[in-house]
Amino acid sequence: MPYRISDIMYNETYHPVTKESFDEIMFGSSAEDKDVAWKQVTAAIAAGIRSYTVTIIPESKEYDGRWFKVENGQIIGSQDLGGK
């Protein structure tokens, strides 16, 4: 059965965030921050969402927030992780 290009690309490029990569990006963060973030990651994985932002502390006028971005299951950027 022939595959569509989109099927092949989806299967070959999407790798959900693993617990290991999550632990690496969240190293030094509090247990509370890790819990908030992990709930968002697992919800996105369960829903099949490939690209999303995990918000630990929202941005405000005084603070740029604490977050990380995920694209196709790979963590691509973050702001102030490990901060107090």
N, C-alpha and C positions, 0 to 999 in steps of 0.2 A: 504494500500500500504506500503510495507516495506521500511524503510529508510536505506540508506548507513550510515556507521559509520561517514564518512567525513561530510555528511549533518548534522547529529546530532551535531557533535563537532563544526562545523562552527556556527550553530544557537545558541548553548548554551554558547559558550565561547567568541564570538565576540560582543563587546559593543563599538560602536564608541565613540571617545572622546566627552564628553558633554561640553557645554558652562561652566558649573559649575567647572568641573575638569580642564578645560583650564584656567579659571580665577584664580583658586588656584595655579596652577604651574606658571602662569605669574604674580602673585601678586608682585607689586613693579616695574614691567617693564614699560617702556614708552609706550604711546599710539601707537607710530610708530612701536616699536618692537612687540606689541600685534597684530597690523594689519598685519605685515609681517608673523607672525606665524599662525594667524587664517586663512589666505588665503591658506597656505600649508595644514593645517588640513582639511579644507573644501574640498579642491581638492582631498586629499587622501580618505576622506569619500565618495565623489561622485564617485571616481574610484573603490571603494571597496578594497582599499589597507589596509591590516590589520596591517602591521609592517613597520615602516618608521622612519626617523629622520627629525625633523623640524629644519632647520638651520636659525638662526636669523642673526648671524655674522659668516662667515666662518672661519675656522682655518687658521692660518698663522704661520710663523716662530716665531713671537713675541707674539702671543696670541693663546690660546687654543680654541677660538671661544665661541659662545653662542648658545646652542642648547638643544633640549630634544628628547628623543627616546620614541617611542610608539610601543608596542607589543600587538597584538590582541586588540587594542583599549585602552589599559591601559598604562599610562605614567610610564615608568620604570626607567628613569634616565635623568639627566640634567647636564649642564655645565654652570656656571656663570649666571644663570637667575637672573634678578633684578639688574645686574651690569650696570654701566654707561659707 
